[in-house]
Amino acid sequence: MPKIYEVYGEAIKKGKEHGVLSNDLRILIAHDMGYELPIDTLYHKDEEMTKLDEFNAQFDRLLKNEPVEYIINEAQFLEYKLYVDPNVLIPRMETQELIANITERIMDYYDPRNYLVCADIGTGSGAIAIALKGTFKNWLLTASDISDGALEIARKNIKKYGFSINTLKGKSLEPYIEAKMNLDILVSNPPYILNKEDVQDSVKDYEPKEALYLEEENNVYEDIFKNYKKVKRGSLLMCFEIGYDLKDYLIKLMGQYLEDYEYEFIEDLNGLTRFLFINCK
């Protein structure tokens, strides 16, 4: 039975021409061997690789550009390990930054200790709703999605962490309007990619297209802006993760539909315009 460092070294060589990342290999080995963190593979490098057949099958999938998160059905999001499969997008670092920005800025709008009613629209894996509920225990969270498959996964992840988060099926604000809900906060990471050439092959080939690409007519942004008054009870804070090239489009859209509002575009750690906060008074 080969040692872990031998398997890892051979995989590095084979994967190099396919663009396989060394961290993805450590994630696979750690998962197969039951280690808590990918870095643990280095601490245990002299142990025998007892799950060699399983690793080899997974490595073949990695060579075909399949995301490692789908291979092991797990993605790390902040302190949470979430189940994922091709029904949902893999949570990204930018979405973690969205949570951080909400946490840092919420006191500009509300006392976060209050029982605020918050919607996560297009929840996917449930990452945003779970992270917000874990941080703001008093918030009344509802996660929604148009996809049955996504909602099944979100519910699975919500149940894993024992959070009280309601789920609804439907497009953008429709399920909230039907339920006659009044919201304080609306958070969404909707489809926002305009240029398909920006998308990596592993994303283009494996992740759900309906969660990636923005349709310029009748998209989630426009639908929310058209109907926000139907869920607004007092002031309404809307927090979006957006595409870096959508600023002008969204300014035009806000001007077309919103009233008595203030907005702020926020850059991500790479200096790209990535978030939009709107306070509708």
MODA-V864509 format. One record per run of one state. SS is the DSSP state (H for helix, E for strand, C for the rest). FROM is the first residue (numbers start at 1). TO is the last residue. Records with the same first field share a line. If there is no record, write none. Layout:
SS=FROM-TO, FROM-TO
//
This chain:
C=1-2, 19-21, 34-39, 44-47, 49-51, 64-67, 73-74, 78-79, 83-92, 109-116, 122-126, 136-139, 146-147, 162-164, 170-173, 179-182, 189-192, 194-195, 199-200, 207-208, 212-212, 214-219, 231-231, 242-246, 258-260, 268-272, 281-281
E=3-3, 48-48, 75-77, 80-82, 117-121, 140-145, 165-169, 183-188, 193-193, 213-213, 232-241, 261-267, 273-280
H=4-18, 22-33, 40-43, 52-63, 68-72, 93-108, 127-135, 148-161, 174-178, 196-198, 201-206, 209-211, 220-230, 247-257
//
